[in-house]
């Protein structure tokens, strides 16, 4: 079940949401330290994590599925948000170099279709970062955050799904070892708790993060090369331009 985009926006406006954004961003940057000259796609609700890449990437765009809804982004400058079905991305084959998938995999009922589309639009050797609720963590058991909705995964389940869909997992990690509570004392301790969790109980974080690479010898049946559109995207949020 998709979480409404307004609920997602409102969550990231809270102190808890800001902690989540900071923590997960740090983990992403640990793997993607420099995307200079690359084209980055955020799929799901990725905008809280895309802003740091705007100054360096060649192109950054966020695609949000219709069942989630879409909001304009960024606040200043040309709009970089589009609304499109996760199984029919309005991009050409091999159009992007990196994909950040967050608030999406746990919600979709079309896992294979979405993975096939991501594989199609990724360039050869392109990489994807997947962030999903951890089946073993407490965040997946409480419904007052977006990570308590949808289908959670363990690291092993996520890596197996990626292999079955023509991706090669490169590494996994956990994040969000702080309980999902609005406690300023707890939130101030977040950095220390993340370090402790990383060292001693990484499999019990609130989210699982896996980086995977496109398996370039795989083929996508039934989807001829060049069957989709190219930049700029159609379907941008009203009032914004691609």
C-alpha positions as CSV (number, residue, x, y, z in Angstrom):
1,X,0.0,0.0,0.0
2,X,1.4,3.4,-1.1
3,X,1.8,6.1,1.6
4,X,0.2,9.4,0.4
5,X,2.8,11.9,-0.7
6,X,1.4,14.5,1.8
7,X,2.0,12.2,4.7
8,X,5.5,11.6,3.5
9,X,6.2,15.3,3.2
10,X,4.8,15.9,6.6
11,X,6.8,13.1,8.2
12,X,10.1,14.6,6.9
13,X,9.1,18.0,8.3
14,X,9.2,16.5,11.9
15,X,12.3,16.2,14.0
16,X,12.1,12.5,13.7
17,X,11.9,12.8,9.9
18,X,14.8,15.2,9.8
19,X,16.9,12.6,11.8
20,X,15.9,9.9,9.3
21,X,16.9,12.1,6.4
22,X,20.3,13.0,7.8
23,X,21.1,9.4,8.8
24,X,20.1,7.8,5.5
25,X,21.7,10.6,3.5
26,X,25.0,9.9,5.2
27,X,24.7,6.2,4.3
28,X,24.0,7.0,0.7
29,X,26.9,9.4,0.5
30,X,29.1,6.7,1.9
31,X,28.5,4.7,-1.2
32,X,28.0,7.5,-3.7
33,X,30.6,10.1,-2.7
34,X,30.7,11.8,-6.1
35,X,28.2,11.7,-9.0
36,X,29.8,14.3,-11.1
37,X,28.6,14.1,-14.7
38,X,26.1,11.3,-13.9
39,X,22.3,11.2,-14.3
40,X,20.4,10.4,-11.1
41,X,16.8,9.1,-10.9
42,X,14.9,9.1,-7.6
43,X,11.9,6.7,-7.7
44,X,9.2,6.6,-5.0
45,X,9.6,9.5,-2.6
46,X,13.3,10.3,-2.9
47,X,13.3,14.1,-2.9
48,X,14.5,14.4,0.8
49,X,17.7,12.6,-0.3
50,X,18.3,14.1,-3.8
51,X,19.2,17.8,-3.0
52,X,22.9,17.2,-2.2
53,X,23.4,15.8,-5.7
54,X,22.0,18.7,-7.6
55,X,25.2,20.8,-7.7
56,X,27.3,17.9,-9.0
57,X,25.2,15.5,-11.1
58,X,24.5,16.2,-14.7
59,X,20.8,15.7,-14.2
60,X,18.6,14.8,-11.2
61,X,14.9,13.9,-11.5
62,X,12.3,12.5,-9.1
63,X,9.5,10.2,-10.4
64,X,6.6,9.5,-8.1
65,X,3.9,6.9,-8.8
66,X,0.3,8.0,-9.3
67,X,-0.9,5.9,-6.4
68,X,1.4,7.8,-4.1
69,X,0.9,11.2,-5.7
70,X,3.5,13.8,-6.5
71,X,4.6,17.2,-5.2
72,X,6.7,19.9,-6.9
73,X,10.5,19.8,-6.2
74,X,12.8,21.6,-5.7
75,X,11.4,24.8,-4.1
76,X,13.5,27.0,-6.3
77,X,14.4,26.7,-10.0
78,X,12.9,24.4,-12.7
79,X,10.7,21.6,-11.6
80,X,12.4,18.2,-11.5
81,X,9.4,16.1,-10.5
82,X,7.3,13.8,-12.7
83,X,4.4,11.4,-12.0
84,X,4.6,8.1,-13.8
85,X,3.7,4.5,-13.1
86,X,6.7,2.6,-11.7
87,X,6.3,-0.1,-14.4
88,X,6.3,2.4,-17.3
89,X,9.0,5.0,-16.8
90,X,9.0,7.7,-19.4
91,X,12.7,7.3,-20.0
92,X,14.8,5.9,-22.8
93,X,16.9,2.8,-22.5
94,X,20.1,3.3,-20.6
95,X,19.1,6.9,-19.8
96,X,20.4,7.1,-16.2
97,X,23.5,6.2,-14.3
98,X,22.2,5.9,-10.8
99,X,18.7,5.1,-9.3
100,X,17.7,5.8,-5.7
101,X,14.7,3.7,-4.8
102,X,13.0,4.6,-1.5
103,X,9.4,4.5,-0.2
104,X,8.6,2.4,-3.3
105,X,9.6,-1.3,-3.2
106,X,7.7,-2.1,-0.1
107,X,4.5,-0.5,-1.5
108,X,4.3,-1.7,-5.1
109,X,2.4,-4.8,-6.2
110,X,4.5,-4.9,-9.4
111,X,8.0,-5.8,-8.1
112,X,9.1,-7.6,-11.2
113,X,7.7,-4.9,-13.5
114,X,9.4,-2.1,-11.6
115,X,12.7,-3.9,-11.4
116,X,12.5,-4.6,-15.2
117,X,11.9,-0.9,-15.9
118,X,14.8,0.2,-13.6
119,X,17.1,-2.3,-15.4
120,X,16.0,-0.9,-18.7
121,X,16.6,2.7,-18.0
122,X,20.0,2.1,-16.2
123,X,23.1,2.5,-18.3
124,X,25.4,-0.5,-18.6
125,X,27.2,-0.8,-15.3
126,X,24.7,1.6,-13.7
127,X,23.9,1.2,-10.0
128,X,20.8,1.3,-7.8
129,X,20.5,2.0,-4.1
130,X,17.4,0.4,-2.5
131,X,16.1,1.5,0.9
132,X,13.3,-0.5,2.5
133,X,11.9,-1.2,6.0
134,X,13.8,-3.9,7.8
135,X,11.7,-7.0,8.6
136,X,13.7,-7.5,11.8
137,X,13.6,-3.9,13.0
138,X,11.2,-2.1,15.2
139,X,10.4,0.6,12.7
140,X,8.5,-1.9,10.5
141,X,6.2,-2.8,13.4
142,X,5.0,0.7,14.2
143,X,2.7,2.4,11.8
144,X,3.2,6.1,12.8
145,X,6.1,6.4,10.3
146,X,6.2,5.6,6.6
147,X,8.5,2.7,7.3
148,X,5.7,0.9,9.2
149,X,3.7,0.5,6.0
150,X,4.0,-2.0,3.2
151,X,6.1,-5.1,2.9
152,X,9.4,-5.1,4.8
153,X,12.4,-7.1,3.8
154,X,15.4,-8.7,5.4
155,X,18.8,-8.1,3.8
156,X,18.8,-11.7,2.5
157,X,15.3,-11.4,1.0
158,X,16.2,-8.1,-0.7
159,X,19.5,-9.4,-2.1
160,X,17.7,-12.5,-3.4
161,X,15.0,-10.4,-5.0
162,X,17.6,-8.3,-6.8
163,X,19.4,-11.3,-8.1
164,X,16.2,-12.7,-9.5
165,X,15.6,-9.5,-11.3
166,X,18.9,-9.1,-13.1
167,X,20.9,-7.1,-10.5
168,X,24.1,-8.0,-8.7
169,X,24.1,-6.9,-5.0
170,X,27.4,-5.0,-4.2
171,X,26.9,-4.5,-0.4
172,X,24.2,-4.1,2.2
173,X,24.0,-2.1,5.5
174,X,21.5,-1.2,8.1
175,X,20.4,2.2,9.4
176,X,18.0,3.8,11.9
177,X,19.0,2.1,15.1
178,X,17.2,4.8,17.1
179,X,13.6,3.8,18.1
180,X,11.0,5.8,16.1
181,X,10.0,8.1,19.0
182,X,9.7,11.9,19.2
183,X,12.2,12.2,22.0
184,X,14.7,15.0,21.8
185,X,17.1,13.1,24.1
186,X,16.9,10.1,21.9
187,X,17.3,12.0,18.7
188,X,20.3,13.8,20.1
189,X,21.8,10.4,20.7
190,X,21.1,9.2,17.2
191,X,24.7,9.5,15.8
192,X,26.1,7.5,18.7
193,X,23.4,4.9,18.4
194,X,24.0,4.5,14.7
195,X,27.6,3.8,15.3
196,X,26.8,1.3,18.0
197,X,24.3,-0.4,15.8
198,X,26.7,-0.5,12.9
199,X,29.3,-2.3,15.0
200,X,27.1,-4.7,17.0
201,X,23.6,-5.3,15.6
202,X,23.5,-4.1,12.0
203,X,20.8,-6.6,11.0
204,X,18.3,-4.9,13.4
205,X,18.3,-1.4,12.0
206,X,15.0,0.2,11.0
207,X,15.9,0.1,7.3
208,X,17.9,-2.2,5.0
209,X,20.0,-0.5,2.3
210,X,21.5,-2.5,-0.6
211,X,23.5,-1.1,-3.5
212,X,23.2,-3.2,-6.7
213,X,24.6,-3.1,-10.2
214,X,22.8,-3.8,-13.4
215,X,23.7,-7.2,-14.7
216,X,24.7,-6.2,-18.2
217,X,24.4,-9.6,-19.9
218,X,20.7,-9.9,-18.9
219,X,17.9,-9.3,-21.4
220,X,14.6,-7.7,-20.9
221,X,12.0,-9.7,-22.9
222,X,9.2,-7.9,-24.7
223,X,10.6,-4.4,-24.4
224,X,12.4,-3.3,-27.6
225,X,15.2,-0.8,-27.5
226,X,14.0,2.8,-27.8
227,X,10.4,2.0,-26.9
228,X,10.2,4.8,-24.3
229,X,10.5,8.6,-24.5
230,X,13.6,10.6,-23.5
231,X,14.4,13.6,-21.5
232,X,12.7,16.0,-20.9
233,X,9.9,14.1,-19.2
234,X,6.2,14.4,-19.9
235,X,3.9,14.4,-16.9
236,X,5.7,16.9,-14.7
237,X,3.8,18.3,-11.7
238,X,1.5,21.1,-12.5
239,X,3.1,24.5,-12.4
240,X,6.6,23.1,-12.9
241,X,8.6,22.7,-16.1
242,X,11.1,19.8,-16.8
